[in-house]
Amino acid sequence: MLHSFKSNEPDFVVIPKIELHQRLTELHSNGTLHIYLCSTESDSCWETRGLRDDMLELEEGVRKNPLRDFTQYLNAKGWAALSEKLTA
């Protein structure tokens, strides 16, 4: 669950733990896994740990690192994927 700065409602990221672990391990190879997920006004979700000046690029949609892009797991998209798994 993410605190939303764009509305009074929280955002949710629903991702399989194996995929989350794989992505974070590739992004942050130092062995310590910290998660800094950020949702944007354009309904995208990014892992922002280690970024500093690039935050403006994220908001503008310029940065396209697939390991940092968690948009497919944000809110309804993530819940839909979970629902499909549970009903299969």
Backbone hydrogen bonds in HBPLUS format (Angstrom, degrees):
<---DONOR---> <-ACCEPTOR-->    atom                        ^
c    i                          cat <-CA-CA->   ^        H-A-AA   ^      H-
h    n   atom  resd res      DA  || num        DHA   H-A  angle D-A-AA Bond
n    s   type  num  typ     dist DA aas  dist angle  dist       angle   num
A0002-LEU N   A0011-ASP O   2.66 MM   9  4.99 170.4  1.67 151.6 153.7     1
A0011-ASP N   A0002-LEU O   2.95 MM   9  4.99 160.0  1.99 144.5 149.4     2
A0075-ASN N   A0012-PHE O   2.64 MM  63  4.88 164.8  1.66 159.2 160.0     3
A0014-VAL N   A0073-TYR O   2.91 MM  59  5.24 158.2  1.95 151.4 150.4     4
A0020-LEU N   A0016-PRO O   3.03 MM   4  6.33 165.6  2.05 158.1 162.6     5
A0021-HIS N   A0017-LYS O   2.95 MM   4  6.06 164.6  1.97 147.9 151.7     6
A0022-GLN N   A0018-ILE O   2.98 MM   4  6.18 161.7  2.01 149.1 154.2     7
A0023-ARG N   A0019-GLU O   2.94 MM   4  6.12 170.9  1.95 158.1 159.9     8
A0024-LEU N   A0020-LEU O   3.01 MM   4  6.14 171.5  2.02 154.4 157.2     9
A0025-THR N   A0021-HIS O   2.93 MM   4  5.96 153.5  2.00 146.4 154.0    10
A0026-GLU N   A0022-GLN O   3.05 MM   4  6.27 154.5  2.11 147.0 153.3    11
A0027-LEU N   A0023-ARG O   2.88 MM   4  6.14 158.7  1.93 153.5 159.9    12
A0028-HIS N   A0024-LEU O   2.84 MM   4  5.76 162.7  1.87 148.2 152.9    13
A0048-THR N   A0036-TYR O   2.73 MM  12  5.43 172.2  1.73 161.8 159.6    14
A0038-CYS N   A0046-TRP O   2.81 MM   8  5.35 149.1  1.91 151.3 161.8    15
A0046-TRP N   A0038-CYS O   2.92 MM   8  5.35 161.1  1.96 149.1 153.2    16
A0040-THR N   A0044-SER O   2.90 MM   4  5.43 152.9  1.97 152.8 158.1    17
A0043-ASP N   A0040-THR O   3.08 MM   3  5.41 145.1  2.21 118.9 118.2    18
A0070-PHE N   A0045-CYS O   2.74 MM  25  5.00 158.8  1.78 143.7 147.5    19
A0047-GLU N   A0068-ARG O   2.88 MM  21  4.84 144.0  2.01 130.7 142.0    20
A0051-LEU N   A0048-THR O   3.06 MM   3  5.53 163.7  2.08 136.8 137.7    21
A0057-GLU N   A0054-ASP O   2.96 MM   3  5.08 116.3  2.38 100.0 116.0    22
A0058-LEU N   A0054-ASP O   3.02 MM   4  6.42 149.8  2.11 152.5 161.6    23
A0059-GLU N   A0055-MET O   3.11 MM   4  6.43 165.2  2.13 153.7 155.8    24
A0060-GLU N   A0056-LEU O   3.05 MM   4  6.27 150.9  2.14 146.7 154.7    25
A0062-VAL N   A0057-GLU O   2.94 MM   5  5.15 150.8  2.03 157.0 154.5    26
A0061-GLY N   A0058-LEU O   2.94 MM   3  5.07 153.8  2.01 105.2 113.7    27
A0068-ARG N   A0065-ASN O   2.97 MM   3  5.45 137.1  2.16 113.4 124.8    28
A0073-TYR N   A0070-PHE O   3.00 MM   3  5.63 160.7  2.04 119.6 125.9    29
A0074-LEU N   A0071-THR O   3.05 MM   3  5.17 170.5  2.06 115.5 117.4    30
A0077-LYS N   A0074-LEU O   3.23 MM   3  5.71 133.5  2.46 147.8 137.5    31
A0078-GLY N   A0075-ASN O   3.08 MM   3  5.49 117.6  2.49 109.9 123.7    32
A0079-TRP N   A0075-ASN O   3.00 MM   4  6.25 165.1  2.02 159.7 164.6    33
A0080-ALA N   A0076-ALA O   2.87 MM   4  5.91 153.7  1.94 144.9 151.9    34
A0081-ALA N   A0077-LYS O   3.17 MM   4  6.41 155.9  2.23 143.5 148.9    35
A0082-LEU N   A0078-GLY O   3.10 MM   4  6.36 157.2  2.15 147.7 153.7    36
A0083-SER N   A0079-TRP O   2.87 MM   4  6.06 159.7  1.91 150.8 156.7    37
A0084-GLU N   A0080-ALA O   2.95 MM   4  6.17 155.4  2.01 148.9 154.9    38
A0085-LYS N   A0081-ALA O   3.16 MM   4  6.42 156.9  2.21 144.3 149.8    39
A0086-LEU N   A0082-LEU O   2.99 MM   4  6.28 157.3  2.05 151.7 158.1    40
A0087-THR N   A0083-SER O   3.02 MM   4  6.20 142.8  2.17 146.9 156.0    41
A0088-ALA N   A0084-GLU O   3.06 MM   4  6.01 118.7  2.46 141.1 154.2    42
